[in-house]
Structures are given as C-alpha cells and as structure tokens.
Amino acid sequence: MVPGNNPPASFSSSFSWSIEKLRFAALVLVATALPAAILAMASVAAVRVLGLTWLFAIARLAHGIARRATSGAAVLMVDQSGILDLRLMPRRIGWHEIETVFPVNIDRSRVVDLSLRSPGITLAGTRWLIRLGAIVQQAQGVPAITISMLLLDGQVVDLLAAIARYRPDLVPASAMRHATAQ
C-alpha cells in the first residue's frame, strides 16, 4: 500500500448482485425460450431433442439468476487487504499479488482486467477455467483475471475508485482522474 493514501482500516467497498440488471437478464432469457419451445414441438426427433436441450439450459440459467437475485450477499469486496471476488475464488487477492490494472474505457467497459505478479501461484486451487487465465497471461501477456461488473450493483468507475482508495498506483492515470471525480 502507498503510505499516507490509505483510508481507515474499517472502510471497504462491496458490490452485490443488481436486481435491475438481473431482471433484464431474465427478460433476455425468456426471449430466448420462445424459439427453443418452438423447436421442442417439432416433428423431427433430432430437432425436438435440440429444443428440449435448449430449454433445459435456459432453465438452469434461470435458476442461477433466481438464486443470485435472492442472495443479497456481497459478491465483490475491496478493502485494505485486497480484492475478494467470490465468483472467481474463495480467498482475497492481496494487493501485493496484483501487478497492474489494465486501462479501460470508463464510459463503455463493464469489466476490469488485472495482471498478476505470479498468476500460477495466485490462481492455484481455483477452478480450471480460472487457472486458464494464469496460463494465458504467462504465454500471451493478457490479463489473468477479468472482474465483471455487468450484473453487479455498481459500474467500472466505482470499482476503479475503490481500488484507487488503497492502491492508486495500480489504476491508470486517465481512469484515476475519472474515478476520483465520482
């Protein structure tokens, strides 16, 4: 952490699932169910199986949306210790583990990308899809972790402002000006 720029230890920013954004996602999901229902009633067996499989996938996604809408728990937290995104991993990513926050277009982006100092170590023990980020960062130099704000109750600028409270050196200067103005 940067001395003199740290907020009180009790301060933290947290983001939960946004009911409004989840409602919109549910409406989009319902719209995709109509073609699936039509396919499920087709006379050709293969097409019917495709439609039923599609409907099953929609039901699984709908269950996930409903579960998130009723949880009310914080999903993403930023505090003096680092960033905890429960969608990615059960433990906090410490500030010392984050190498950089990639530049983002504040007005258009819905994600914040992080490059890790030791992605293989930081992401060890996570799901294989998350660990894939470590491999790709080491091979291609792209972000190891992407934190999505798409269905959360904040925007990218809110997350960047929370990061800047504790580690202003990580946030790109152009985003920093925008984030601290909020």
C-alpha atoms as one frame of an Amber mdcrd trajectory, in Angstrom:
protein
   0.000   0.000   0.000   1.077   3.571  -0.541   1.777   5.337   2.800  -0.435
   8.314   3.537  -3.093   7.348   0.983  -4.799   4.592   2.931  -8.353   5.032
   4.230  -9.318   3.813   7.705  -8.972   0.061   8.200 -12.722  -0.370   8.741
 -13.618   1.077   5.321 -14.425  -1.261   2.424 -16.397  -1.210  -0.801 -18.673
  -4.081  -1.650 -20.827  -4.904  -4.632 -23.851  -7.216  -4.674 -25.988  -8.599
  -7.458 -28.117  -5.848  -9.045 -31.806  -6.768  -9.058 -32.460  -4.447 -12.026
 -29.657  -5.951 -14.099 -30.699  -9.491 -13.172 -34.284  -8.662 -14.155 -33.089
  -7.524 -17.586 -31.001 -10.703 -17.961 -34.082 -12.748 -17.063 -36.139 -10.966
 -19.743 -33.475 -11.709 -22.347 -33.505 -15.323 -21.183 -37.288 -15.518 -21.559
 -36.992 -14.128 -25.083 -34.573 -16.935 -25.986 -37.024 -19.530 -24.674 -39.601
 -18.942 -27.429 -37.502 -20.334 -30.307 -36.463 -23.234 -28.058 -40.114 -24.028
 -27.291 -40.947 -23.991 -30.985 -38.077 -26.396 -31.684 -39.178 -28.652 -28.810
 -42.543 -29.138 -30.536 -41.046 -30.071 -33.921 -41.918 -33.376 -35.535 -38.305
 -34.348 -36.264 -36.808 -36.097 -33.248 -33.342 -34.533 -33.558 -34.809 -31.039
 -33.703 -37.065 -31.836 -30.729 -34.047 -33.007 -28.706 -32.211 -29.809 -29.620
 -35.181 -27.719 -28.472 -35.528 -29.641 -25.197 -31.794 -29.348 -24.530 -32.007
 -25.630 -25.193 -34.970 -25.329 -22.786 -33.063 -27.284 -20.137 -30.103 -24.887
 -20.485 -32.458 -21.921 -20.158 -33.992 -23.453 -17.020 -30.519 -23.875 -15.492
 -29.646 -20.269 -16.284 -32.982 -19.064 -14.894 -32.306 -20.970 -11.676 -28.910
 -19.267 -11.429 -30.460 -15.832 -11.927 -33.130 -16.538  -9.294 -30.507 -17.754
  -6.822 -28.437 -14.590  -7.315 -31.486 -12.336  -7.041 -32.430 -13.780  -3.657
 -28.931 -13.987  -2.136 -28.434 -10.308  -1.254 -24.858 -11.078  -0.210 -21.841
  -9.083  -1.324 -20.076 -10.763  -4.217 -17.141  -8.398  -4.731 -15.310  -6.620
  -1.907 -12.377  -4.211  -1.986 -10.611  -3.302   1.260  -7.180  -2.675   2.750
  -6.202  -6.328   2.228  -7.075  -6.572  -1.457  -9.902  -7.708  -3.723 -12.255
 -10.572  -2.919 -14.422 -11.711  -5.832 -16.367 -14.757  -4.690 -17.277 -15.571
  -8.297 -13.600 -16.229  -9.020 -12.123 -17.662  -5.860 -12.836 -18.072  -2.146
  -9.819 -16.069  -0.996  -8.794 -12.454  -1.340  -6.293 -11.377  -4.000  -3.780
  -9.374  -1.979  -2.595  -6.003  -3.218   0.954  -7.361  -3.400  -0.241 -10.040
  -5.879  -1.653  -7.529  -8.395   0.840  -6.223 -10.919  -1.383  -3.822 -12.822
  -4.936  -2.823 -13.670  -5.261  -2.632 -17.438  -6.527   0.625 -18.980 -10.296
   0.687 -19.509 -12.782   2.884 -21.324 -14.797   4.165 -18.346 -17.859   5.002
 -20.426 -18.150   1.708 -22.317 -16.427  -1.048 -20.397 -18.183  -3.412 -17.991
 -15.032  -5.244 -16.867 -11.741  -4.520 -15.114  -8.740  -6.617 -16.139  -5.944
  -7.460 -13.700  -2.446  -8.683 -14.403  -0.945 -10.716 -11.555   2.686 -10.850
 -10.418   2.630 -14.654 -10.059  -0.590 -15.843 -11.725   0.232 -19.526 -11.291
   0.577 -19.113  -7.526  -2.325 -16.695  -7.031  -4.771 -18.803  -9.033  -3.636
 -22.197  -7.738  -6.552 -24.074  -6.213  -9.213 -22.267  -8.235 -11.462 -23.855
 -10.856  -9.638 -24.921 -14.029 -11.319 -22.213 -16.110  -9.961 -19.523 -13.755
  -6.495 -21.133 -13.715  -6.513 -20.931 -17.508  -6.091 -17.161 -17.048  -2.678
 -17.747 -15.459  -1.519 -19.823 -18.412  -2.753 -17.274 -20.949  -1.179 -14.331
 -19.071   2.183 -16.064 -18.947   2.040 -17.114 -22.606   0.447 -14.055 -24.219
   0.745 -11.170 -21.740  -3.020 -10.688 -21.471  -4.912 -10.184 -18.186  -5.052
 -13.176 -15.853  -8.297 -12.073 -14.222 -11.299 -10.184 -15.535 -13.682  -8.758
 -12.948 -17.107  -8.202 -14.483 -19.439  -5.506 -13.181 -22.136  -6.415 -15.727
 -24.658  -7.864 -13.240 -23.431  -6.118 -10.077 -24.834  -3.039  -8.364 -22.017
  -0.755  -9.464 -20.116   0.373 -12.515 -16.483   0.012 -13.564 -15.776   3.534
 -12.343 -16.982   2.528  -8.848 -14.628  -0.448  -8.777 -11.714   1.659 -10.020
 -12.437   4.285  -7.346 -12.425   1.557  -4.682  -9.095   0.222  -5.965  -7.668
   3.758  -6.116  -8.522   4.300  -2.426  -5.993   1.644  -1.458  -3.608   1.385
  -4.403  -3.780   4.488  -6.608  -0.561   3.354  -8.290  -2.437   0.417  -9.879
  -5.143   2.460 -11.594  -4.194   4.057 -14.951  -3.901   7.865 -14.698  -6.774
   8.617 -17.106  -9.110   6.283 -15.224  -7.844   7.623 -11.891  -8.926  11.169
 -12.744 -12.375   9.913 -13.743 -12.694   7.544 -10.740 -11.699  10.073  -8.084
 -14.029  12.712  -9.568 -17.003  10.445  -8.773
